């Protein structure tokens, strides 16, 4: 998850803001008018201020809404990490965005 966070943290500040998320999703090929992207950005705007890694993790866990969040995160991670490197890179994200 830290790798995904770092992809959104375009300025290397250790925090992300909705603009960075929107820009990163757009660069990955997502339409900014996509309802899912729109809702993610809108939810992050409600948090008022920069989002650190822990807040990002809490947000992801809340969005999954699963009792077994760790297992869910690992499953989602493995869907992105198709080359089994143990990390998610820009190529993995672009592949998922195209699917």
Gaussian input, Z-matrix of N, CA and C with variables (Angstrom, degrees):
# hf/3-21g

backbone

0 1
 N
 C     1     B1
 C     2     B2     1     A1
 N     3     B3     2     A2     1     D1
 C     4     B4     3     A3     2     D2
 C     5     B5     4     A4     3     D3
 N     6     B6     5     A5     4     D4
 C     7     B7     6     A6     5     D5
 C     8     B8     7     A7     6     D6
 N     9     B9     8     A8     7     D7
 C    10    B10     9     A9     8     D8
 C    11    B11    10    A10     9     D9
 N    12    B12    11    A11    10    D10
 C    13    B13    12    A12    11    D11
 C    14    B14    13    A13    12    D12
 N    15    B15    14    A14    13    D13
 C    16    B16    15    A15    14    D14
 C    17    B17    16    A16    15    D15
 N    18    B18    17    A17    16    D16
 C    19    B19    18    A18    17    D17
 C    20    B20    19    A19    18    D18
 N    21    B21    20    A20    19    D19
 C    22    B22    21    A21    20    D20
 C    23    B23    22    A22    21    D21
 N    24    B24    23    A23    22    D22
 C    25    B25    24    A24    23    D23
 C    26    B26    25    A25    24    D24
 N    27    B27    26    A26    25    D25
 C    28    B28    27    A27    26    D26
 C    29    B29    28    A28    27    D27
 N    30    B30    29    A29    28    D28
 C    31    B31    30    A30    29    D29
 C    32    B32    31    A31    30    D30
 N    33    B33    32    A32    31    D31
 C    34    B34    33    A33    32    D32
 C    35    B35    34    A34    33    D33
 N    36    B36    35    A35    34    D34
 C    37    B37    36    A36    35    D35
 C    38    B38    37    A37    36    D36
 N    39    B39    38    A38    37    D37
 C    40    B40    39    A39    38    D38
 C    41    B41    40    A40    39    D39
 N    42    B42    41    A41    40    D40
 C    43    B43    42    A42    41    D41
 C    44    B44    43    A43    42    D42
 N    45    B45    44    A44    43    D43
 C    46    B46    45    A45    44    D44
 C    47    B47    46    A46    45    D45
 N    48    B48    47    A47    46    D46
 C    49    B49    48    A48    47    D47
 C    50    B50    49    A49    48    D48
 N    51    B51    50    A50    49    D49
 C    52    B52    51    A51    50    D50
 C    53    B53    52    A52    51    D51
 N    54    B54    53    A53    52    D52
 C    55    B55    54    A54    53    D53
 C    56    B56    55    A55    54    D54
 N    57    B57    56    A56    55    D55
 C    58    B58    57    A57    56    D56
 C    59    B59    58    A58    57    D57
 N    60    B60    59    A59    58    D58
 C    61    B61    60    A60    59    D59
 C    62    B62    61    A61    60    D60
 N    63    B63    62    A62    61    D61
 C    64    B64    63    A63    62    D62
 C    65    B65    64    A64    63    D63
 N    66    B66    65    A65    64    D64
 C    67    B67    66    A66    65    D65
 C    68    B68    67    A67    66    D66
 N    69    B69    68    A68    67    D67
 C    70    B70    69    A69    68    D68
 C    71    B71    70    A70    69    D69
 N    72    B72    71    A71    70    D70
 C    73    B73    72    A72    71    D71
 C    74    B74    73    A73    72    D72
 N    75    B75    74    A74    73    D73
 C    76    B76    75    A75    74    D74
 C    77    B77    76    A76    75    D75
 N    78    B78    77    A77    76    D76
 C    79    B79    78    A78    77    D77
 C    80    B80    79    A79    78    D78
 N    81    B81    80    A80    79    D79
 C    82    B82    81    A81    80    D80
 C    83    B83    82    A82    81    D81
 N    84    B84    83    A83    82    D82
 C    85    B85    84    A84    83    D83
 C    86    B86    85    A85    84    D84
 N    87    B87    86    A86    85    D85
 C    88    B88    87    A87    86    D86
 C    89    B89    88    A88    87    D87
 N    90    B90    89    A89    88    D88
 C    91    B91    90    A90    89    D89
 C    92    B92    91    A91    90    D90
 N    93    B93    92    A92    91    D91
 C    94    B94    93    A93    92    D92
 C    95    B95    94    A94    93    D93
 N    96    B96    95    A95    94    D94
 C    97    B97    96    A96    95    D95
 C    98    B98    97    A97    96    D96
 N    99    B99    98    A98    97    D97
 C   100   B100    99    A99    98    D98
 C   101   B101   100   A100    99    D99
 N   102   B102   101   A101   100   D100
 C   103   B103   102   A102   101   D101
 C   104   B104   103   A103   102   D102
 N   105   B105   104   A104   103   D103
 C   106   B106   105   A105   104   D104
 C   107   B107   106   A106   105   D105
 N   108   B108   107   A107   106   D106
 C   109   B109   108   A108   107   D107
 C   110   B110   109   A109   108   D108
 N   111   B111   110   A110   109   D109
 C   112   B112   111   A111   110   D110
 C   113   B113   112   A112   111   D111
 N   114   B114   113   A113   112   D112
 C   115   B115   114   A114   113   D113
 C   116   B116   115   A115   114   D114
 N   117   B117   116   A116   115   D115
 C   118   B118   117   A117   116   D116
 C   119   B119   118   A118   117   D117
 N   120   B120   119   A119   118   D118
 C   121   B121   120   A120   119   D119
 C   122   B122   121   A121   120   D120
 N   123   B123   122   A122   121   D121
 C   124   B124   123   A123   122   D122
 C   125   B125   124   A124   123   D123
 N   126   B126   125   A125   124   D124
 C   127   B127   126   A126   125   D125
 C   128   B128   127   A127   126   D126
 N   129   B129   128   A128   127   D127
 C   130   B130   129   A129   128   D128
 C   131   B131   130   A130   129   D129
 N   132   B132   131   A131   130   D130
 C   133   B133   132   A132   131   D131
 C   134   B134   133   A133   132   D132
 N   135   B135   134   A134   133   D133
 C   136   B136   135   A135   134   D134
 C   137   B137   136   A136   135   D135
 N   138   B138   137   A137   136   D136
 C   139   B139   138   A138   137   D137
 C   140   B140   139   A139   138   D138
 N   141   B141   140   A140   139   D139
 C   142   B142   141   A141   140   D140
 C   143   B143   142   A142   141   D141
 N   144   B144   143   A143   142   D142
 C   145   B145   144   A144   143   D143
 C   146   B146   145   A145   144   D144
 N   147   B147   146   A146   145   D145
 C   148   B148   147   A147   146   D146
 C   149   B149   148   A148   147   D147
 N   150   B150   149   A149   148   D148
 C   151   B151   150   A150   149   D149
 C   152   B152   151   A151   150   D150
 N   153   B153   152   A152   151   D151
 C   154   B154   153   A153   152   D152
 C   155   B155   154   A154   153   D153
 N   156   B156   155   A155   154   D154
 C   157   B157   156   A156   155   D155
 C   158   B158   157   A157   156   D156
 N   159   B159   158   A158   157   D157
 C   160   B160   159   A159   158   D158
 C   161   B161   160   A160   159   D159
 N   162   B162   161   A161   160   D160
 C   163   B163   162   A162   161   D161
 C   164   B164   163   A163   162   D162
 N   165   B165   164   A164   163   D163
 C   166   B166   165   A165   164   D164
 C   167   B167   166   A166   165   D165
 N   168   B168   167   A167   166   D166
 C   169   B169   168   A168   167   D167
 C   170   B170   169   A169   168   D168
 N   171   B171   170   A170   169   D169
 C   172   B172   171   A171   170   D170
 C   173   B173   172   A172   171   D171
 N   174   B174   173   A173   172   D172
 C   175   B175   174   A174   173   D173
 C   176   B176   175   A175   174   D174
 N   177   B177   176   A176   175   D175
 C   178   B178   177   A177   176   D176
 C   179   B179   178   A178   177   D177
 N   180   B180   179   A179   178   D178
 C   181   B181   180   A180   179   D179
 C   182   B182   181   A181   180   D180
 N   183   B183   182   A182   181   D181
 C   184   B184   183   A183   182   D182
 C   185   B185   184   A184   183   D183
 N   186   B186   185   A185   184   D184
 C   187   B187   186   A186   185   D185
 C   188   B188   187   A187   186   D186
 N   189   B189   188   A188   187   D187
 C   190   B190   189   A189   188   D188
 C   191   B191   190   A190   189   D189
 N   192   B192   191   A191   190   D190
 C   193   B193   192   A192   191   D191
 C   194   B194   193   A193   192   D192
 N   195   B195   194   A194   193   D193
 C   196   B196   195   A195   194   D194
 C   197   B197   196   A196   195   D195
 N   198   B198   197   A197   196   D196
 C   199   B199   198   A198   197   D197
 C   200   B200   199   A199   198   D198
 N   201   B201   200   A200   199   D199
 C   202   B202   201   A201   200   D200
 C   203   B203   202   A202   201   D201
 N   204   B204   203   A203   202   D202
 C   205   B205   204   A204   203   D203
 C   206   B206   205   A205   204   D204
 N   207   B207   206   A206   205   D205
 C   208   B208   207   A207   206   D206
 C   209   B209   208   A208   207   D207
 N   210   B210   209   A209   208   D208
 C   211   B211   210   A210   209   D209
 C   212   B212   211   A211   210   D210
 N   213   B213   212   A212   211   D211
 C   214   B214   213   A213   212   D212
 C   215   B215   214   A214   213   D213
 N   216   B216   215   A215   214   D214
 C   217   B217   216   A216   215   D215
 C   218   B218   217   A217   216   D216
 N   219   B219   218   A218   217   D217
 C   220   B220   219   A219   218   D218
 C   221   B221   220   A220   219   D219
 N   222   B222   221   A221   220   D220
 C   223   B223   222   A222   221   D221
 C   224   B224   223   A223   222   D222
 N   225   B225   224   A224   223   D223
 C   226   B226   225   A225   224   D224
 C   227   B227   226   A226   225   D225
 N   228   B228   227   A227   226   D226
 C   229   B229   228   A228   227   D227
 C   230   B230   229   A229   228   D228
 N   231   B231   230   A230   229   D229
 C   232   B232   231   A231   230   D230
 C   233   B233   232   A232   231   D231
 N   234   B234   233   A233   232   D232
 C   235   B235   234   A234   233   D233
 C   236   B236   235   A235   234   D234
 N   237   B237   236   A236   235   D235
 C   238   B238   237   A237   236   D236
 C   239   B239   238   A238   237   D237
 N   240   B240   239   A239   238   D238
 C   241   B241   240   A240   239   D239
 C   242   B242   241   A241   240   D240
 N   243   B243   242   A242   241   D241
 C   244   B244   243   A243   242   D242
 C   245   B245   244   A244   243   D243
 N   246   B246   245   A245   244   D244
 C   247   B247   246   A246   245   D245
 C   248   B248   247   A247   246   D246
 N   249   B249   248   A248   247   D247
 C   250   B250   249   A249   248   D248
 C   251   B251   250   A250   249   D249
 N   252   B252   251   A251   250   D250
 C   253   B253   252   A252   251   D251
 C   254   B254   253   A253   252   D252
 N   255   B255   254   A254   253   D253
 C   256   B256   255   A255   254   D254
 C   257   B257   256   A256   255   D255
 N   258   B258   257   A257   256   D256
 C   259   B259   258   A258   257   D257
 C   260   B260   259   A259   258   D258
 N   261   B261   260   A260   259   D259
 C   262   B262   261   A261   260   D260
 C   263   B263   262   A262   261   D261
 N   264   B264   263   A263   262   D262
 C   265   B265   264   A264   263   D263
 C   266   B266   265   A265   264   D264
 N   267   B267   266   A266   265   D265
 C   268   B268   267   A267   266   D266
 C   269   B269   268   A268   267   D267
 N   270   B270   269   A269   268   D268
 C   271   B271   270   A270   269   D269
 C   272   B272   271   A271   270   D270
 N   273   B273   272   A272   271   D271
 C   274   B274   273   A273   272   D272
 C   275   B275   274   A274   273   D273
 N   276   B276   275   A275   274   D274
 C   277   B277   276   A276   275   D275
 C   278   B278   277   A277   276   D276
 N   279   B279   278   A278   277   D277
 C   280   B280   279   A279   278   D278
 C   281   B281   280   A280   279   D279
 N   282   B282   281   A281   280   D280
 C   283   B283   282   A282   281   D281
 C   284   B284   283   A283   282   D282
 N   285   B285   284   A284   283   D283
 C   286   B286   285   A285   284   D284
 C   287   B287   286   A286   285   D285
 N   288   B288   287   A287   286   D286
 C   289   B289   288   A288   287   D287
 C   290   B290   289   A289   288   D288
 N   291   B291   290   A290   289   D289
 C   292   B292   291   A291   290   D290
 C   293   B293   292   A292   291   D291
 N   294   B294   293   A293   292   D292
 C   295   B295   294   A294   293   D293
 C   296   B296   295   A295   294   D294

   B1=1.4516
   B2=1.5391
   B3=1.3258
   B4=1.4648
   B5=1.5241
   B6=1.3363
   B7=1.4658
   B8=1.5262
   B9=1.3274
   B10=1.4709
   B11=1.5266
   B12=1.3263
   B13=1.4611
   B14=1.5255
   B15=1.3210
   B16=1.4672
   B17=1.5304
   B18=1.3378
   B19=1.4642
   B20=1.5262
   B21=1.3301
   B22=1.4626
   B23=1.5216
   B24=1.3254
   B25=1.4720
   B26=1.5265
   B27=1.3071
   B28=1.4570
   B29=1.5201
   B30=1.3167
   B31=1.4675
   B32=1.5340
   B33=1.3337
   B34=1.4557
   B35=1.5167
   B36=1.3270
   B37=1.4647
   B38=1.5251
   B39=1.3366
   B40=1.4621
   B41=1.5188
   B42=1.3222
   B43=1.4553
   B44=1.5297
   B45=1.3176
   B46=1.4615
   B47=1.5215
   B48=1.3043
   B49=1.4527
   B50=1.5277
   B51=1.3152
   B52=1.4655
   B53=1.5335
   B54=1.3230
   B55=1.4620
   B56=1.5274
   B57=1.3508
   B58=1.4595
   B59=1.5287
   B60=1.3240
   B61=1.4596
   B62=1.5248
   B63=1.3142
   B64=1.4664
   B65=1.5285
   B66=1.3190
   B67=1.4698
   B68=1.5250
   B69=1.3397
   B70=1.4610
   B71=1.5213
   B72=1.3181
   B73=1.4594
   B74=1.5294
   B75=1.3032
   B76=1.4638
   B77=1.5293
   B78=1.3263
   B79=1.4640
   B80=1.5277
   B81=1.3244
   B82=1.4596
   B83=1.5315
   B84=1.3340
   B85=1.4556
   B86=1.5151
   B87=1.3397
   B88=1.4575
   B89=1.5224
   B90=1.3152
   B91=1.4504
   B92=1.5241
   B93=1.3386
   B94=1.4726
   B95=1.5215
   B96=1.3293
   B97=1.4650
   B98=1.5259
   B99=1.3339
   B100=1.4554
   B101=1.5283
   B102=1.3426
   B103=1.4730
   B104=1.5263
   B105=1.3149
   B106=1.4654
   B107=1.5179
   B108=1.3315
   B109=1.4630
   B110=1.5200
   B111=1.3170
   B112=1.4634
   B113=1.5279
   B114=1.3324
   B115=1.4735
   B116=1.5206
   B117=1.3330
   B118=1.4666
   B119=1.5243
   B120=1.3310
   B121=1.4643
   B122=1.5291
   B123=1.3245
   B124=1.4693
   B125=1.5311
   B126=1.3361
   B127=1.4679
   B128=1.5190
   B129=1.3229
   B130=1.4625
   B131=1.5227
   B132=1.3281
   B133=1.4666
   B134=1.5225
   B135=1.3232
   B136=1.4667
   B137=1.5269
   B138=1.3322
   B139=1.4641
   B140=1.5261
   B141=1.3095
   B142=1.4748
   B143=1.5303
   B144=1.2823
   B145=1.4569
   B146=1.5017
   B147=1.3277
   B148=1.4584
   B149=1.5289
   B150=1.3228
   B151=1.4569
   B152=1.5264
   B153=1.3396
   B154=1.4534
   B155=1.5315
   B156=1.3261
   B157=1.4592
   B158=1.5204
   B159=1.3216
   B160=1.4659
   B161=1.5260
   B162=1.3212
   B163=1.4646
   B164=1.5278
   B165=1.3351
   B166=1.4554
   B167=1.5316
   B168=1.3338
   B169=1.4699
   B170=1.5222
   B171=1.3309
   B172=1.4630
   B173=1.5236
   B174=1.3292
   B175=1.4605
   B176=1.5321
   B177=1.3347
   B178=1.4659
   B179=1.5258
   B180=1.3153
   B181=1.4698
   B182=1.5207
   B183=1.3349
   B184=1.4592
   B185=1.5264
   B186=1.3248
   B187=1.4684
   B188=1.5236
   B189=1.3364
   B190=1.4590
   B191=1.5206
   B192=1.3402
   B193=1.4564
   B194=1.5194
   B195=1.3011
   B196=1.4554
   B197=1.5178
   B198=1.3360
   B199=1.4628
   B200=1.5214
   B201=1.3040
   B202=1.4537
   B203=1.5270
   B204=1.3252
   B205=1.4586
   B206=1.5215
   B207=1.3280
   B208=1.4687
   B209=1.5198
   B210=1.3247
   B211=1.4606
   B212=1.5312
   B213=1.3155
   B214=1.4619
   B215=1.5192
   B216=1.3320
   B217=1.4661
   B218=1.5206
   B219=1.3248
   B220=1.4651
   B221=1.5373
   B222=1.3226
   B223=1.4620
   B224=1.5217
   B225=1.3230
   B226=1.4674
   B227=1.5287
   B228=1.3258
   B229=1.4615
   B230=1.5293
   B231=1.3280
   B232=1.4658
   B233=1.5227
   B234=1.3155
   B235=1.4662
   B236=1.5248
   B237=1.3089
   B238=1.4627
   B239=1.5239
   B240=1.3351
   B241=1.4650
   B242=1.5263
   B243=1.3265
   B244=1.4632
   B245=1.5212
   B246=1.3287
   B247=1.4619
   B248=1.5328
   B249=1.3425
   B250=1.4737
   B251=1.5275
   B252=1.3400
   B253=1.4647
   B254=1.5245
   B255=1.3271
   B256=1.4582
   B257=1.5106
   B258=1.3396
   B259=1.4614
   B260=1.5294
   B261=1.3075
   B262=1.4606
   B263=1.5131
   B264=1.3177
   B265=1.4587
   B266=1.5321
   B267=1.2943
   B268=1.4596
   B269=1.5279
   B270=1.3307
   B271=1.4651
   B272=1.5239
   B273=1.3362
   B274=1.4579
   B275=1.5295
   B276=1.3302
   B277=1.4638
   B278=1.5277
   B279=1.3287
   B280=1.4570
   B281=1.5284
   B282=1.3203
   B283=1.4613
   B284=1.5238
   B285=1.3282
   B286=1.4562
   B287=1.5395
   B288=1.3162
   B289=1.4590
   B290=1.5275
   B291=1.3243
   B292=1.4589
   B293=1.5247
   B294=1.3301
   B295=1.4681
   B296=1.4963
   A1=110.63
   A2=115.51
   A3=117.61
   A4=110.97
   A5=116.77
   A6=119.69
   A7=110.79
   A8=116.41
   A9=119.98
   A10=109.88
   A11=116.54
   A12=120.63
   A13=110.44
   A14=116.47
   A15=120.46
   A16=111.78
   A17=116.88
   A18=119.16
   A19=111.17
   A20=116.36
   A21=120.22
   A22=111.92
   A23=116.76
   A24=122.18
   A25=109.69
   A26=116.45
   A27=122.68
   A28=114.02
   A29=117.59
   A30=119.32
   A31=112.99
   A32=117.21
   A33=121.25
   A34=114.64
   A35=117.25
   A36=121.48
   A37=114.10
   A38=117.22
   A39=119.81
   A40=112.20
   A41=116.19
   A42=121.74
   A43=107.98
   A44=114.78
   A45=119.36
   A46=108.69
   A47=114.71
   A48=119.25
   A49=107.59
   A50=117.76
   A51=120.29
   A52=113.53
   A53=117.62
   A54=120.56
   A55=110.65
   A56=116.58
   A57=120.08
   A58=110.96
   A59=116.46
   A60=120.30
   A61=109.61
   A62=116.27
   A63=121.37
   A64=110.51
   A65=117.86
   A66=121.96
   A67=111.34
   A68=116.95
   A69=120.40
   A70=110.91
   A71=117.35
   A72=120.77
   A73=110.63
   A74=116.19
   A75=120.86
   A76=110.14
   A77=117.21
   A78=120.51
   A79=111.77
   A80=117.16
   A81=121.31
   A82=112.31
   A83=115.63
   A84=119.38
   A85=115.09
   A86=117.38
   A87=119.88
   A88=109.64
   A89=116.85
   A90=122.19
   A91=107.91
   A92=116.20
   A93=118.75
   A94=112.49
   A95=117.57
   A96=120.82
   A97=112.01
   A98=116.45
   A99=121.10
   A100=107.74
   A101=118.40
   A102=120.36
   A103=114.05
   A104=117.54
   A105=119.99
   A106=110.81
   A107=116.70
   A108=120.82
   A109=109.90
   A110=116.04
   A111=121.06
   A112=110.37
   A113=117.08
   A114=120.81
   A115=112.02
   A116=117.31
   A117=120.23
   A118=109.92
   A119=116.37
   A120=120.55
   A121=110.09
   A122=117.41
   A123=121.05
   A124=111.01
   A125=117.11
   A126=120.40
   A127=111.15
   A128=116.86
   A129=120.32
   A130=111.40
   A131=117.17
   A132=120.03
   A133=111.16
   A134=117.61
   A135=121.93
   A136=112.22
   A137=117.01
   A138=120.87
   A139=112.33
   A140=118.37
   A141=123.61
   A142=112.54
   A143=115.55
   A144=119.60
   A145=112.69
   A146=115.93
   A147=120.98
   A148=111.48
   A149=115.89
   A150=122.19
   A151=108.01
   A152=116.32
   A153=119.48
   A154=109.84
   A155=116.66
   A156=120.53
   A157=112.07
   A158=118.60
   A159=121.07
   A160=110.88
   A161=117.22
   A162=120.75
   A163=109.81
   A164=116.32
   A165=121.59
   A166=110.33
   A167=117.15
   A168=121.29
   A169=111.07
   A170=116.98
   A171=120.88
   A172=110.35
   A173=116.06
   A174=121.15
   A175=110.58
   A176=116.77
   A177=120.80
   A178=110.06
   A179=116.97
   A180=120.47
   A181=111.16
   A182=117.73
   A183=121.32
   A184=111.14
   A185=116.90
   A186=120.99
   A187=111.68
   A188=117.67
   A189=119.96
   A190=111.04
   A191=115.67
   A192=120.35
   A193=114.09
   A194=117.82
   A195=121.94
   A196=110.79
   A197=115.70
   A198=119.77
   A199=110.52
   A200=115.69
   A201=120.72
   A202=108.90
   A203=116.09
   A204=122.24
   A205=113.01
   A206=117.63
   A207=119.12
   A208=111.05
   A209=116.80
   A210=120.06
   A211=109.84
   A212=116.73
   A213=121.10
   A214=111.92
   A215=116.77
   A216=120.82
   A217=111.38
   A218=116.03
   A219=119.23
   A220=111.27
   A221=116.34
   A222=120.56
   A223=110.46
   A224=116.43
   A225=120.50
   A226=109.95
   A227=116.31
   A228=120.29
   A229=110.44
   A230=116.77
   A231=119.73
   A232=111.65
   A233=117.99
   A234=120.68
   A235=110.88
   A236=117.19
   A237=121.72
   A238=111.18
   A239=116.39
   A240=122.28
   A241=110.29
   A242=116.61
   A243=121.00
   A244=113.12
   A245=117.75
   A246=120.46
   A247=112.32
   A248=116.21
   A249=123.36
   A250=114.20
   A251=116.33
   A252=120.09
   A253=112.64
   A254=117.16
   A255=120.50
   A256=112.82
   A257=116.26
   A258=120.30
   A259=108.74
   A260=115.22
   A261=121.49
   A262=107.46
   A263=115.63
   A264=119.55
   A265=110.23
   A266=116.12
   A267=121.56
   A268=111.37
   A269=117.14
   A270=120.70
   A271=110.86
   A272=116.81
   A273=120.49
   A274=110.55
   A275=115.85
   A276=120.05
   A277=111.46
   A278=117.66
   A279=120.52
   A280=111.02
   A281=116.85
   A282=120.18
   A283=110.45
   A284=116.64
   A285=120.84
   A286=110.29
   A287=117.05
   A288=120.05
   A289=111.26
   A290=117.30
   A291=121.01
   A292=111.92
   A293=116.86
   A294=121.00
   A295=108.97
   D1=-31.23
   D2=179.43
   D3=-62.54
   D4=-36.57
   D5=179.11
   D6=-63.33
   D7=-41.80
   D8=178.04
   D9=-63.47
   D10=-42.99
   D11=178.47
   D12=-59.88
   D13=-42.92
   D14=-178.01
   D15=-65.93
   D16=-31.24
   D17=175.84
   D18=-65.44
   D19=-35.10
   D20=178.15
   D21=-76.13
   D22=-29.50
   D23=-177.61
   D24=-79.53
   D25=74.30
   D26=-172.63
   D27=-65.02
   D28=-29.65
   D29=-177.75
   D30=-96.41
   D31=1.69
   D32=177.33
   D33=69.19
   D34=22.89
   D35=-176.23
   D36=-79.50
   D37=-12.92
   D38=-175.26
   D39=87.82
   D40=0.00
   D41=175.12
   D42=-135.89
   D43=160.68
   D44=175.16
   D45=-124.15
   D46=158.25
   D47=174.24
   D48=-130.06
   D49=165.77
   D50=-177.07
   D51=-55.21
   D52=-34.55
   D53=179.75
   D54=-62.54
   D55=-42.47
   D56=179.58
   D57=-64.81
   D58=-39.82
   D59=178.45
   D60=-63.61
   D61=-46.69
   D62=-180.00
   D63=-60.81
   D64=-45.65
   D65=179.77
   D66=-63.61
   D67=-42.77
   D68=-179.47
   D69=-64.94
   D70=-43.58
   D71=179.30
   D72=-64.30
   D73=-39.00
   D74=178.45
   D75=-64.44
   D76=-42.80
   D77=-179.68
   D78=-67.62
   D79=-22.72
   D80=177.33
   D81=-84.77
   D82=-1.60
   D83=176.31
   D84=101.32
   D85=2.45
   D86=177.53
   D87=-78.85
   D88=139.89
   D89=175.52
   D90=-75.75
   D91=126.20
   D92=-177.28
   D93=-64.53
   D94=-16.01
   D95=177.50
   D96=-89.49
   D97=-0.66
   D98=176.19
   D99=-59.07
   D100=129.67
   D101=-176.46
   D102=-56.61
   D103=-36.54
   D104=179.85
   D105=-65.68
   D106=-46.05
   D107=179.18
   D108=-64.44
   D109=-43.78
   D110=179.10
   D111=-57.70
   D112=-44.81
   D113=-178.97
   D114=-67.06
   D115=-38.62
   D116=178.30
   D117=-62.27
   D118=-48.19
   D119=-179.61
   D120=-63.27
   D121=-43.73
   D122=179.66
   D123=-61.75
   D124=-41.77
   D125=178.00
   D126=-63.10
   D127=-41.48
   D128=-179.82
   D129=-68.22
   D130=-33.36
   D131=176.99
   D132=-64.05
   D133=-29.90
   D134=179.05
   D135=-69.45
   D136=-20.78
   D137=-178.31
   D138=-72.61
   D139=-14.07
   D140=175.29
   D141=57.98
   D142=88.58
   D143=174.46
   D144=113.46
   D145=177.44
   D146=-178.77
   D147=-61.96
   D148=148.53
   D149=-177.35
   D150=-110.65
   D151=119.63
   D152=178.14
   D153=-85.79
   D154=177.07
   D155=-175.11
   D156=-60.53
   D157=-43.58
   D158=-178.45
   D159=-63.57
   D160=-41.90
   D161=177.87
   D162=-63.31
   D163=-40.12
   D164=176.85
   D165=-60.38
   D166=-46.26
   D167=178.68
   D168=-61.63
   D169=-43.59
   D170=178.21
   D171=-60.93
   D172=-41.14
   D173=179.33
   D174=-62.28
   D175=-46.20
   D176=-179.75
   D177=-62.55
   D178=-44.25
   D179=179.45
   D180=-62.77
   D181=-41.53
   D182=177.95
   D183=-63.29
   D184=-39.77
   D185=-179.08
   D186=-67.95
   D187=-32.41
   D188=178.70
   D189=-69.27
   D190=-35.99
   D191=177.09
   D192=59.90
   D193=28.87
   D194=-176.84
   D195=-106.09
   D196=145.47
   D197=174.52
   D198=-68.95
   D199=-26.03
   D200=-177.88
   D201=-110.06
   D202=61.07
   D203=-172.21
   D204=-60.86
   D205=-43.47
   D206=-179.07
   D207=-60.24
   D208=-43.70
   D209=178.57
   D210=-64.38
   D211=-40.19
   D212=178.20
   D213=-62.81
   D214=-42.48
   D215=177.84
   D216=-63.69
   D217=-40.71
   D218=178.63
   D219=-65.00
   D220=-39.13
   D221=178.24
   D222=-64.24
   D223=-46.40
   D224=179.21
   D225=-62.89
   D226=-42.83
   D227=179.36
   D228=-58.81
   D229=-43.54
   D230=-177.83
   D231=-66.49
   D232=-28.03
   D233=176.05
   D234=-66.97
   D235=-35.21
   D236=178.09
   D237=-79.01
   D238=-40.06
   D239=-175.32
   D240=-85.94
   D241=60.94
   D242=-176.18
   D243=-68.87
   D244=-20.29
   D245=178.15
   D246=-92.07
   D247=4.57
   D248=173.18
   D249=56.88
   D250=39.62
   D251=179.27
   D252=-89.13
   D253=-12.78
   D254=-177.07
   D255=87.35
   D256=6.25
   D257=176.42
   D258=-145.26
   D259=162.94
   D260=178.71
   D261=-111.62
   D262=123.71
   D263=179.70
   D264=-112.53
   D265=179.51
   D266=-176.71
   D267=-61.56
   D268=-33.27
   D269=179.97
   D270=-68.09
   D271=-39.12
   D272=176.18
   D273=-62.25
   D274=-44.43
   D275=-179.55
   D276=-64.93
   D277=-41.17
   D278=178.54
   D279=-64.31
   D280=-39.04
   D281=179.00
   D282=-61.69
   D283=-45.78
   D284=179.84
   D285=-65.70
   D286=-38.68
   D287=-179.90
   D288=-63.11
   D289=-34.85
   D290=179.11
   D291=-73.09
   D292=-29.82
   D293=179.61
   D294=-72.00

